[in-house]
Amino acid sequence: MEDKIKNVAIVGVGTQGSMIAFRNALYGKSVTGYSRTEASIHTCKNKIEKWGQYYVKTGRLTPDEAKELAGRIRYTTDLRKCCQDADLVVENVPEKLELKQEIFKKLDEYCPEDTLLNSNTSSLLMSDIAAGISDERKTKTFSVDHDGPVRNSYLEMMWNPWTSEETKEKALAHYHKLGFQPVITEKEIKGYSINRVWRAVKRECLYLWANGYCDPDEFDRAG
């Protein structure tokens, strides 16, 4: 399926949000970043400039391309303005359920009817986050969990009981366009799939170390 998402709204331009904004702009998307404060917006702009300079230094962009990339990102402290033309909204506020629920209710009100909504969450479920939005909008929701969108192409995606087949196709087309190779979790579960496996590995390593079975240096050497 062709990627038809052109305008991406990033709600929360902190550590992950700024990286997601950069990644989308790198691949030609028009991005609007939202923050409640001008200070956060200023910090995000500086990060975008720094990453652009790094890409120029490493030969991945020309100076003109880096300037064009930065120019594709707009900023606002007005959530309605951020979302009014969005094809996709990436919610990236702190991992507090009540806050995310409040944001999603506003997104349901402010966004065009065809806008896809996702949450960049590592531990919460979309069925909880979007419980208060309209039934039709729920079909356009899904979850993502980025690692380092500027550094690599690792991404976990998770559908929920409401996610429509059309939403899945549009979401996958978009993230493939951005150079990601998503790992898909077909049913909702806290922690996604690969993260759950990795956490189980870490728990076992800690158990073996705490009980004197193996030194951490041995884990590092084997890894």
Phi, psi and omega in degrees: 000137178290140177284113182256005180278120181246322184250120184242128176257130177252112181264097185108101185254044176281214186304304180286319182301320179294323178292321179294321177299315180299315183298316180295316179294326178302325181261023169088007180280148171274124188241137170239121181258133180249138168214154177288338186235146176292331180297317178294322178296318179298317178298318179297315179302318179296321179294316179301317179296318181296315180293324177298317178297321178296318179295326175292314181300324183268006173081013181271341176221153169273163177304321179294322179293322178295322178293319178295321178302308180300325181290343178277358181249121174253164183225151179203155172256011181251109185297320179299316179295322180300322190260354192296333180242015189285136168272332179215135173246129174252108179277130188220037179275170182305157185285065176236118187303314183298322179293314180296321178298317179298316180297316182295325176297321178290321178297320178301323181282320190273331190277152170303157188295336182267359183295132174276144179238129171227159178243127175275078184240144179259344189224344183262158181260139179298327179298336173273316183298316187260019184300331186263007181263173184294153182298321181294320180293326180303328181292347183255019183251151173198172183241151175224157175220102180279155169263278176224089187302338176277326188271326188211182185245022178279135180203133169256138176235146181221129174275166176231175185300340182267339190302123181280161177296324178297318178297317179301314181296316180295318181297314180295319179300320181293310184288331172295321178299327179279003177088009178273153172240083190295142168267122188262128168258114190285332181234148182297134172201140182296130177094000182061203185258299184296321178299321179294319178297315181296321179294323177295320177297315180297319178299318181292321177298316179296321178298313182296321179291313184296332182258014172078015182280327187207141178277143180306328179298329178291322175298315181296320181293322179287328182285000000 
